[in-house]
Amino acid sequence: MKVFLTGATGFVGMEVMARLLERGDEVVALVRAPDAQAAQGRLDEVLGKLWKDPSPYRAGASAIVGDVTSERLGLDGGLPEVDAVVHCAASIEFSLPLEEARAINVEGTRRMVEAVRSARVKRFVHVSTAYVAGQTSGRFGEDQLDIGQTFRNTYEQTKRESEEIVATSGLGAAIARPSIVVGESTSGWTPVFNVLYWPLNAFKRGLFDEVPVLLEARVDVVPVDYVADGIVALVDRSDEGVFNLVASEQASTVTELVELACRRFDRPPPKLIDPAAEGGGAGAKHGAVYLPYFDMELVFDDSRTRELLGIQPPRFRDYFGVLMDYADLAKWGKRGFARDEANERALSAAS
Ligand SMILES: NC(=O)c1ccc[n+]([C@@H]2O[C@H](COP(=O)([O-])OP(=O)(O)OC[C@H]3O[C@@H](n4cnc5c(N)ncnc54)[C@H](OP(=O)(O)O)[C@@H]3O)[C@@H](O)[C@H]2O)c1
């Protein structure tokens, strides 16, 4: 199969690319760069993050220069002939001004949809987020999108807007909605240490005097291997509509996260304060953009995904130790290991 992939230089996209290449598919990646050589150079760098020796995969991975904010994605001749398109590219910054976030997430997705339509590609998988649910509570289903919700940030808002473009495109697209994505459950490997890693590292370093969270809030986290498995399964299927790639009922509560972190870092529990109150010390002020994700009373429903894809994520507490082992090994992002090396190390540590 030949797959056109956006966002291959990003966290989720590179794990998807790894799976496609490992099973023998061909990947054509849209990469932002000044010229073709630089684009291929960027993609080769990503292959080096995935494999100590990426040479067996080089022939299957080609880059084309493009940008989702450019007319026709910056591709003179339109999309190359491919069997499927996976659109992972987005800005995941929470604090981007609305119009900047829209230019990438909304208009970028509109251009992808137009390109897929013109090229008559049979399969289109759009990567959205479970947080299109915004600031709602209760259950949020795979059949729901616009329920009059408000949003924590421009990221959530623009991902909701982009999802609507795909859902109403008539292309029969599959929409994958992961929740908070962390490293691989098998090895802990991750090239980025944001959202969940940030407060954990701050707690480890004693930066949190007080934590403004709701104890019973659920923090829905999924490992990137589960997310990539789901996306690749969607490439192979023809079902349209939304697939929540989430922990759902199994999502950890803040209480459980705090217990896991206290045990791991051998620290006493932090003082927990009302999220609406001022406080949290230097740590909380610095990580303010992430804190709204620790006071949610929301369960993402994933019954359709479990039924149609037959997959289910591991429980966070079962791979939390693996994530933290890798975070320590990688010095919380100061150094990195290739994905296959991280897997080998995890295997040998377990045996
Ligand atoms: N990470 C999570 O926890 C999470 C959770 C739920 C959903 N998602 C979704 O998963 C997808 C991938 O997220 P991620 O975590 O992998 O993000 P990421 O690591 O920040 O990667 C973003 C990717 O998008 C590319 N990109 C950004 N702007 C672009 C543009 N104008 N034209 C072309 N490419 C552009 C980036 O390319 P450059 O390298 O050139 O910047 C990069 O490859 C997104 O759709 C996101 O909404 C992520």
The ligand as an ORCA input file, in Angstrom:
! r2SCAN-3c Opt
* xyz 0 1
  N       0.063     14.461     21.129
  C      -1.126     14.271     21.672
  O      -1.259     14.079     22.915
  C      -2.354     14.241     20.790
  C      -3.578     13.915     21.398
  C      -4.725     13.872     20.616
  C      -4.654     14.155     19.271
  N      -3.460     14.475     18.703
  C      -3.452     14.793     17.277
  O      -2.453     14.024     16.646
  C      -1.927     14.755     15.537
  C      -0.422     14.783     15.643
  O      -0.061     15.393     16.873
  P       1.423     15.292     17.427
  O       1.349     15.160     18.891
  O       2.161     14.315     16.637
  O       1.942     16.759     17.110
  P       3.432     17.254     16.813
  O       4.421     16.321     17.410
  O       3.486     18.680     17.197
  O       3.546     17.149     15.248
  C       2.827     18.000     14.417
  C       3.158     17.649     12.999
  O       2.395     18.509     12.150
  C       3.297     19.113     11.226
  N       2.819     20.421     10.813
  C       2.502     21.462     11.602
  N       2.147     22.514     10.842
  C       2.246     22.122      9.556
  C       2.027     22.761      8.324
  N       1.653     24.043      8.248
  N       2.200     22.042      7.181
  C       2.608     20.755      7.240
  N       2.853     20.105      8.388
  C       2.675     20.781      9.526
  C       4.596     19.226     11.993
  O       5.643     19.462     11.096
  P       6.981     20.257     11.503
  O       7.929     19.181     11.982
  O       7.414     20.897     10.254
  O       6.625     21.216     12.586
  C       4.639     17.870     12.657
  O       5.033     16.884     11.745
  C      -2.557     16.134     15.570
  O      -3.599     16.173     14.649
  C      -3.096     16.248     16.993
  O      -4.212     17.076     17.051
  C      -2.299     14.534     19.436
*
